[in-house]
């Protein structure tokens, strides 16, 4: 969800590796940090905005979400 008005980011778009919120056009990079907030007058505000993220792995066309830190799951075998 977008931290601004809790809009579903799944209703937005992914453009050049950036997730764009459909509601007010806030944009977030792959690590969840805001990269653009059109109405923000100060870059310092943009630098403070971040999404809640969880590490993921794509394997055999599926996306696996790691519910704990990535370092704990590095050696975890994925299903065949």
HELIX and SHEET records of a PDB file:
HELIX    1   1 UNK A    9  UNK A   11  5                                   3    
HELIX    2   2 UNK A   43  UNK A   48  1                                   6    
HELIX    3   3 UNK A   70  UNK A   73  1                                   4    
SHEET    1   A 4 UNK A  13  UNK A  15  0                                        
SHEET    2   A 4 UNK A  18  UNK A  20 -1                                        
SHEET    3   A 4 UNK A  27  UNK A  28 -1                                        
SHEET    4   A 4 UNK A  34  UNK A  36 -1                                        
SHEET    1   B 2 UNK A  56  UNK A  59  0                                        
SHEET    2   B 2 UNK A  62  UNK A  65 -1                                        
END                                                                             
